[in-house]
Amino acid sequence: METNGWSVMGTDTIASEHMVAAIRAIGHDPHWVISRSKDHAKYFSIDTGIPNSSTDVNKALKDPRVVFSYVNTILARRGYYIAAACAAGKHILCDGPISSSSKNARTLVAEVNRAGLVLAVNEPHRASTIHQAMRRLLLEGEIGKLQSLIVIRGSPSSHPQNEEAKRSATRETCFSIFRSTTSTWRAF
């Protein structure tokens, strides 16, 4: 039996443009794509050549070919997918951060450790030149006191990639980083 299968949980740009190809480049096979949107899962599956798509995470996690789960979804859903994959005995690669709360992150890490599994965190934007420039400007005080930062990746028509989906897609991927005046913020 094949022991290098993956589920891809989420249909974001990083997965479609980089991670599915990276999974295949190491000789592994993505078998499932999971999304809360049936259409996004279907179009992502077609665009990336992943044979199965669903909105039901348990379908993918019950597949005996799936050993690894790549979590590429909105921050609010990452904990759910990490916990589900952990409960199913799957090793996990997740885009960082894994949670908006350090308490929740510690709980997820402890849960994965107790299960004897691996949780690896992918920080896909850390080395981005735009992020490095923002970091430098922040550290040098060039832009003053940071109150809010929004980084937009893609556009309303850039995802999903499928032509049929492009006609109906209206979403864009936004990452927001907020800093309150009382919290400590670590620049990238």
C-alpha positions in Angstrom: 0.0 0.0 0.0 1.1 3.5 -0.8 2.3 5.4 2.3 3.0 8.9 0.9 -0.5 10.3 0.3 -1.7 13.8 1.3 -4.9 15.6 1.9 -4.8 19.3 1.1 -7.2 21.2 3.4 -7.9 24.6 1.9 -7.7 26.0 -1.6 -5.5 29.1 -1.1 -3.0 30.5 -3.5 0.1 29.1 -1.7 -1.3 25.5 -2.1 -2.2 26.0 -5.8 0.9 27.8 -6.9 3.5 26.0 -4.7 2.7 23.3 -2.3 0.9 20.8 -4.5 3.9 20.8 -6.8 6.3 20.6 -3.9 4.4 17.5 -2.6 4.7 15.9 -6.0 8.3 16.9 -6.3 9.3 14.7 -3.4 7.5 11.7 -4.9 4.4 12.0 -2.8 0.8 12.1 -4.0 -2.0 14.5 -3.1 -5.2 12.4 -3.0 -7.8 14.8 -1.6 -8.6 18.5 -1.5 -11.0 19.7 1.2 -12.7 23.1 1.3 -15.8 24.5 3.0 -16.9 25.4 -0.6 -17.8 22.5 -2.8 -17.1 24.6 -5.9 -13.6 25.7 -4.7 -12.7 22.1 -3.8 -13.9 20.9 -7.2 -12.1 23.6 -9.2 -9.0 23.3 -7.2 -9.1 19.5 -7.8 -9.4 20.0 -11.5 -6.7 22.7 -11.7 -4.2 20.7 -9.7 -5.0 17.2 -10.9 -5.9 16.0 -7.4 -8.4 13.1 -7.9 -10.8 13.6 -5.0 -12.5 16.7 -3.6 -15.0 17.2 -0.8 -16.3 19.5 1.9 -16.1 16.5 4.4 -12.7 16.4 6.0 -13.4 12.9 7.4 -13.6 11.4 3.9 -10.0 12.4 3.3 -8.8 11.5 6.7 -10.3 8.0 6.6 -8.5 7.2 3.3 -5.7 4.8 4.2 -3.5 6.2 1.5 -3.4 9.6 3.3 -0.6 9.8 5.8 0.0 13.6 5.7 -2.3 16.6 5.8 -1.4 20.0 4.5 -3.5 22.7 6.1 -3.8 25.8 3.9 -6.9 27.6 5.1 -8.0 30.7 6.9 -6.5 31.2 10.3 -9.9 30.5 12.0 -10.1 27.0 10.5 -6.5 25.9 11.0 -7.1 24.6 14.6 -10.1 22.5 13.5 -8.2 20.9 10.6 -5.0 20.3 12.8 -7.1 18.7 15.5 -9.0 16.5 13.0 -5.8 15.3 11.3 -4.2 14.6 14.6 -7.2 12.6 15.8 -7.0 10.6 12.6 -3.3 9.9 13.1 -2.0 12.1 10.2 1.2 14.1 10.2 0.5 17.8 9.6 2.1 20.6 7.6 0.3 23.9 8.3 0.9 27.4 7.0 1.8 29.6 9.9 0.6 30.8 12.2 -1.3 27.8 13.4 -3.5 29.9 15.7 -4.3 33.5 16.6 -3.8 32.6 20.2 -0.6 31.3 21.8 -2.7 29.3 24.3 -4.6 27.5 21.4 -1.3 27.0 19.6 0.3 25.4 22.7 -2.8 23.1 23.1 -2.6 22.0 19.4 1.2 21.3 19.7 0.7 19.3 22.9 -2.1 17.3 21.3 0.1 16.4 18.3 3.0 15.6 20.5 0.9 13.3 22.7 -0.2 11.5 19.5 3.4 11.0 18.5 2.9 12.9 15.2 4.7 15.7 13.5 3.3 19.2 13.2 5.5 21.3 10.9 4.8 25.0 10.2 5.3 26.5 6.8 6.1 30.2 6.9 5.7 31.0 3.2 5.9 34.8 3.3 8.8 35.3 5.7 11.4 35.6 3.0 9.2 37.7 0.7 11.1 40.8 -0.4 8.1 42.9 0.3 7.9 41.5 3.8 11.6 42.0 4.4 11.3 45.6 3.2 8.3 46.2 5.6 10.3 44.6 8.5 13.3 46.9 7.8 11.1 50.0 7.6 9.4 49.0 10.9 12.7 48.3 12.7 14.3 51.5 11.4 11.2 53.6 12.5 10.7 54.9 8.9 6.9 54.5 9.0 6.2 55.6 12.5 4.0 53.6 14.9 2.3 50.7 13.2 -1.4 50.5 13.9 -2.6 48.2 11.1 -1.2 46.4 8.1 -3.0 44.7 5.3 -1.2 42.7 2.7 -3.3 41.6 -0.3 -2.1 38.6 -2.3 -4.0 37.9 -5.5 -7.1 39.6 -6.7 -10.8 38.8 -6.9 -10.3 36.9 -10.2 -7.0 35.2 -9.4 -8.4 32.2 -7.5 -9.6 29.6 -8.2 -7.5 29.2 -11.4 -10.2 27.3 -13.4 -11.7 29.4 -16.2 -15.3 28.4 -15.2 -14.5 29.4 -11.6 -13.0 32.7 -12.7 -16.3 33.8 -14.1 -18.0 33.3 -10.7 -15.2 33.9 -8.3 -15.3 37.1 -6.3 -13.0 36.4 -3.4 -9.6 37.8 -2.7 -7.1 36.6 -0.1 -6.2 39.2 2.5 -3.9 38.8 5.4 -4.3 41.4 8.1 -1.9 42.0 10.9 -3.1 44.2 13.7 -1.1 45.7 16.5 -2.6 47.3 19.5 -0.7 49.9 21.5 -0.5 47.6 24.5 0.6 44.4 22.9 4.1 43.4 22.0 4.6 42.9 18.3 7.6 41.0 16.9 8.5 42.1 13.4 8.5 39.1 11.2 
